[in-house]
Amino acid sequence: MKLFMHENRLFLILQVLQFSAFFFILWLDGYRNTKTVLYAIFIGIFLMGIYLIYRYVTQRLFYRRLSKGFESLDESLQRMGNTPMTESLDELLESQYKLYMDHINQIDDDKEKHLTFIDRWVHQMKTPLSVIELTAQTLDEPDSSNIRAETEQMKMGLNTVLYMARLRTIEQDFRIHPVNLKSLIHEVNQDNKRFFIRNDVYPKLKEERSCITVESDEKWLLFILTQLIQNAVKYSSGKSKQIIISLYEHDEEAICEVMDFGVGIPEEDKKRIFQAFFTGENGRIYRESTGMGLFLVNEVTDYLGHRVEMDSTAGEGTSFRVVFPAAQNITNV
């Protein structure tokens, strides 16, 4: 109603001026029968009111939609009325909607082609890296270790790219089933043996209770723990020789905690560590950081229904906890 009155404000002012001018002209002409003049003005106002009411009733849906706006794109296709103006606007919105959807579909197609290319490229790059790694084993030290260290870095980077690409279709790429956390941690540690040796930082597993089993996706959970453990090792190198991986329960929730005694996270960076491409102060020092690891960890844990929590003190160390709610903790089942 407010928008309707605002649009017709000039029309109402014009009508008031018109009636005033009509009454004034009659008065100057010497006509003094005010009752007749007032009656004529009343008839005019009455007819004008009928016109405005009719216009509002026939276009009230249109004005309500303009005042409320659209909560979804599909609402723009809903009809606003059957007057010439509303029908023209409906046709305009429908045409705009089609152009918009065509543009979006084209962008999605181009994005899908690009991501498909990235997927295939990552898999293709793993083969020559494996060949380089095997060739390096025949070389003398320290050349052999240096080359294998660099190939490991490249593999970790390629895996990050691959998981980033898979994130767009995670709903089609996960399978929930019981996962034994201790076995999964041993698998992560086995895969990263040379990474531990190169950084001279080694993991220690602590269990308050053995055989903690949770419902999760093993492949994605492996990625999450790998990221947290590698970060703990990387930021502990040269400062501490050990990280602690703990498995325990609290308030019926299962918790996997990765604690390091490294550089810690500065206070000003804590709120942004899960943002994409954010590297922070530590990332500028350790130039290998991409800023995508913790972003992916946060996205995946949220999708799987887990939580990731963090405590850190600059210069003393950091703890990351993956928390599995009671409904996902099937240890006692």
N, C-alpha and C positions, 0 to 999 in steps of 0.2 A: 504493500500500500504506500509506503514511504517513497519508493522509487517511482510509482505511478504519479503521485502528487508532485514530486520533483520535476518529472518530465512535462507535466501539464501546467506548471506554475505560470509560465509565460502566457498560455492560453487563458487562464483565469484572470490574470492581470489585464489582458487585452479586453476581455468581456466587461470587467469592472469599468475600465476607461470608456468603453463604447456606451454602456448604459449611462454613465455620468455625462458624457458628451451629448447624448440624446436628450437627457433631462435638462441640461444647461441650454441647449438650442431652443427647446420649447419654452423655457423660462424667459429667454431673451426675446422670443417672439410674442410674449405677452400671455402665454397660456398658463393659467393659474389653477387648473383642475388637478391638484396633486393626487387625488385618489385614482384617477384614470391613469396618470403617469406611473404611480406606484404599482397599479395592477398590471400594466404593460411590462414593467420591470420584473414583477413577480413571475409572469408567464414566461419571460425570457430566461430567468434564472431556473425556473422549473424545467423548461425544455433542455437547458444546458446541463442540469443535473441528471436528467434522464439519459442524455447522450454520454456523459462521463460514466454513469453507472453501467450502461450497456457496454461501453468500451472496456471498462475494468473487468466486468464479468467475462467477456469474451477473450480477454487477454491476461487474466489473472495468473494462469499457469506460466505464461511467458515472463511476467514480472517476478513471480516467485522464484523461477529458475535463475533469472539474472541476479536476484538478491542473494540467493543461497549459494550459487556456484555449483560446480560438478565435483562429486566425490570420487568419481572414476571416469575414465575416458569413454567407456561405453554409454554413459549417461548422455553424452552429447548427441547420440542418435535418437533419443526419445523426443517425440513430437511435442511442440510447445503450443500448438493451437491450430486453428483453421482459417485464420485471417491471412490476407495477402502478405503482410509483413512477416508474420511468424512462419508461414510456409516458405517464404524466400530465405529466411534465416535458417530454417531446418535444412533446406537444400544446400546452403552455403556450408553449414557445419558438417553435413554428410560428405560433401566434396572434400572439405579440409581433412576430415577423418580418414578418407580413403588415401589421400596424398600422404598423410602422416604415416599410416600403416604401411604403405608401399615403401616409404623411406626407411622405416624401422626394419621391415623384412629384408631390405637390401643390406642394411648395416649388419643384421644378424647373419645373413648369408656370408658376407665378407669376413665377419668375425669367426664364424664356424670354419671357413676355409683356412683362415690364418692359424687357428688353434689346432686344426687337424695337421697342418704343416709342422707346427711346433712339436706336436706329439711324435710324429714320424721322424723329425729331425733329431729329437732327443734320443730315440731308440737307435737311430743310425749312428749317432756319435758314440754310443756306448761300445760299439764293436771296435772301432779303431783305438779307443782308449784301452780296451782290454788287450789288444795286440801290443800297444806301446808298453803296457805294464808287464806283459810276458817278456818282451824284448829287454826291458830294463833289468830283469832278473839275471840276465846273462852278463851284465856289465859289472865292473868292479865298484867297490865302495869308494867314496860316498856318492858317486854318480847314480848308482842304482837306487839308493834310498831317496835321493833328491827327486828323481824322475817319478818314482812311485808316489811320493808325497804330493807332487803336483797333479798327477792323474787322479788321486783320491779327492783332491780339492775340486777338480773338474767334475768328477762323478757326483759329488755332493751338490754342486751347483746345478747340474743337469736334473738331479732328482727333485730339487726345489722347483725348477721350471715345470717338470712333469706333474708334480702334485698341485702346483698352481693351476695348470691347465685342467686337471681332473676335478678341481674344486667346483667348476661350473656345472658339472653333472654328478655331484656327489650323491644325490638322491638315487642315481642309477648305479652307483659304483660302491655301495657299501652292503655288508652282510653282517647282521647282528647275531652273535653266538657266544657261548661262554669262552672267556679268555683267561688263562692262568697268568697272572702278572709276573710271577717269578720267572717262568719259562720265557716270557716275552723279553724281560730285561736281560736274561742271559743271552738271548739271540741278538739283542742290540749290542751288548758288550762284545760278543764274538765278532760281529761285523765291524766293530770299531777298534780292534786290537792295535792295529798299526797307528791309528789316530792317537790312542792313549800313549803309546811308546814315543811317538814323535813329539808330543807335548810334555812328556814326563809327568802325566797326571793320570791317576788310576782310580777306578770306581770301587767302592766298598758297599756291599748290599747288607742292609739291616732289616730283619723281619721280626715284628712283634708277634706275628702269627703267620704260620706257613700256609701255603696253598690258598692265598686269597684269589678268588675267581670273580670276575665281573662280566657283565653283558656289554659287549662293545664290538666294534669292527676291528679285527686283528691287524689288517693292513694299515688302516689309518692310525690306530693306536701305536703301532710300531713307528710310524712316521713322527707322531707327537713325541714319544719318548726319545727317539733319536735326536730330534731337534733340541730338546731340553738338555740331554746329556752332552751333546756336542757343544752347546753353548756354555755349559758349566765347565767343561774341560778347556775350551778356548779362552775363557775369561779367568781361568785359574792358572794358566801356564805362566811359569816364572814367579808365581806368588805362593802357590800351594801345590802339593803333590797328590792330593786326594780329594775326591768328591764322594758324597754319601748318598746312596739311593735307599730310601726307607719305604717299607710297605707296612701299613697298619690300618686299624679301624678306629673311627671316632663317631659316636652317636649313630651307629649302624651304617655309617658311610665308609666305603673303602677309599684309601688315600695312597697315592704313589707320590713320594716327595723326592726331588732332586736338589740336594744342597751342595753348594760350593763355598770355598773360602777365598774367593778371588777378589776382583776389583770392586764388585758391587755396582749398584746402579745409582747415579746421582739423583737427588730428590726431585730436581726439576724435570727429569726424564721419565719418572715412574708412571705418570698418567698417560704417556704417549707410546709406551713400548709395544703396545698391540696394534698400533696404527701401521698401515701398509707403507713400506719404504722408509720408515723412521729408523735411523741408526743411532742417533743421540751422540753423546760425548764419547762413549766407549767405541761406537762404530767408527768415529773419526780416527781413533787411535788404532783400532784393529781394522784395517782397511778391507778385510775380507768380508765384512758384514754387508748383507744386501738389504736388511730391514724387512725381509719377507717371512723369515722363519717364525717369529712369535705371532705375526699376523695370521699365518696359516694355522698355527697351533690354536689360537683363540677362535678362529672361524670353525675349525673342525670340531673342537671340544663342545662348542655351543650347539652345533648341528647334531652331534651324537648324544646330547643331553648331559654331558659332563660339565665340570667347572674347572677353570684354571685360576689358581690364586698365587700371589707373589708377595714375598717379604724380602727386603733388601736393605743393607746398610752400606753406604759408600765406603770402600776401603776394607770392608770386613767380609763380604760375601752375599750370596743371594740364594733364596729357596723358592722353587716353583713346585706347586702341588696340583696334581690332577685329581680331582675329587669325583668319585662315582657315588651318586645318590643311593640311598638305602634300597630303592627299587631295582637298581642295577647291581647291587652287591649280593651275589648268590652264593657266597662262601658258606652260609649256614643252611642252605637249601638242601 
